[in-house]
Amino acid sequence: MKPPKLTRSLVLEEAVRLPDGAGGYTENWTQLGTLWAELQMRNGRETSGEGGAMSLTGYRVVIRSAAFGAPSRPVAGQRFRDGTRIFKIHAVGEFGGDGRYLTCFVQEEVAA
């Protein structure tokens, strides 16, 4: 298997809940770091959202591996940011058999 080409800079972000003073919370995103990645489109479809039609595109993101529990190791529920583009992380697994890289299955939502 050929090694991936990590040519895309993505910011890894995690949701942080802060009390809103009225018994609820607001959700803010905090940066955990920048990772170099290979981004490959997998599939796409159109669906209806609250505000109308949505374009959903699935991608496979390959990054260098990190130890379990390390802040640089993505987990489901986090997201990648590339400028104004947001990629929600749905699953993370090893890429190949040597454990040098991780595959993140992500989805980008765009109003159509």
N, C-alpha and C positions, 0 to 999 in steps of 0.2 A: 504494500500500500504506500502511495506517495504521501509525503508529509504535506499538511495543509499550508496554504500561502496566507500568512497572517498579515494582511495589508490594510485592514480597516480598523480604525481606532473607535472603540465603543466605550461609553461611560456606564459602569455598573451602578445601579441605584436601588435603594431599599426604602420601603414605606415606613414612616415614623408617625405614630398617632400622638397628637397633642391635645390636652383638654381644651374645650372651647369656652369654659366658664358657665355653660348652661346645662351641664350634665351629659353632654355628648363629647365629640372629639372632631378634630380636623386631621386630615391626612396630608402630610408633606413628604416629599422625596428627598433623601440625602444621598450624596455621592459617596460610593465606597472606593472608587478608583477607576482608572482607565485601563482597558485591556485591549490587546491587539487580537484581531479575529479574522476569520474567513467567513463570509456571509453568502449563503446559497439559497436561492428561492426553491421551495418545495411544491407549494400548491397555492391556489387562490380561489375565492368564491365571493359572491355577493349575497348579503343577507339584510334583513330589516332590523334597524335599531330604534331606540327611542326617538331619535331626531330624524329618522328617515333611512334611506339606503346606506349600507356600510360595505366597504370592500375589506375582506379579511384575507391576508396573505401570510402563509406559513413559511418560515425560513429555518434553516439549520445553521447555527453559529458554532464554529469550532474555535476554541481558545486553548492556551497552554493550561495544563492541569495545575491544581493547587490542592493542598492537604485538606481533608475534611475539617470543617470548622474554621478554616482560614477566611478572612473577610474578602479575599480575592476569588473565592470559590462560589460561583453563583448557585442559587437554589430556586426552586419553583416559588413564584409569588414576587420575585424581584423583577427588575426590568433593565434593558439596555437602552441607552439614548445615543442617537447619532444626529446631533444638531436638534432639529425639531421633530425628528422621527423617533417613535417609541416602539420598542419590541418587548412585549410581555413574555416572561420566561414561564413555560408550562412544564418542562421536564429537563433534567440534566443527567447525562450518562457518560461513560468512558468512550472515547473514540479510538478504535483499534485495540489491540491486545496488550500494548506495552504500558498503558497508563500515563503517557506523556501529554495527552490532549483530552479535552472534554468536549462533548457535543451538547449544545443547548437547543432545544426545540422551542421556538418562539413564534409569536404571532403579532403582526402589525395590523392595526385597525385604522382605516381612513374613511371619512365621510365621502360618499359617492355623489 
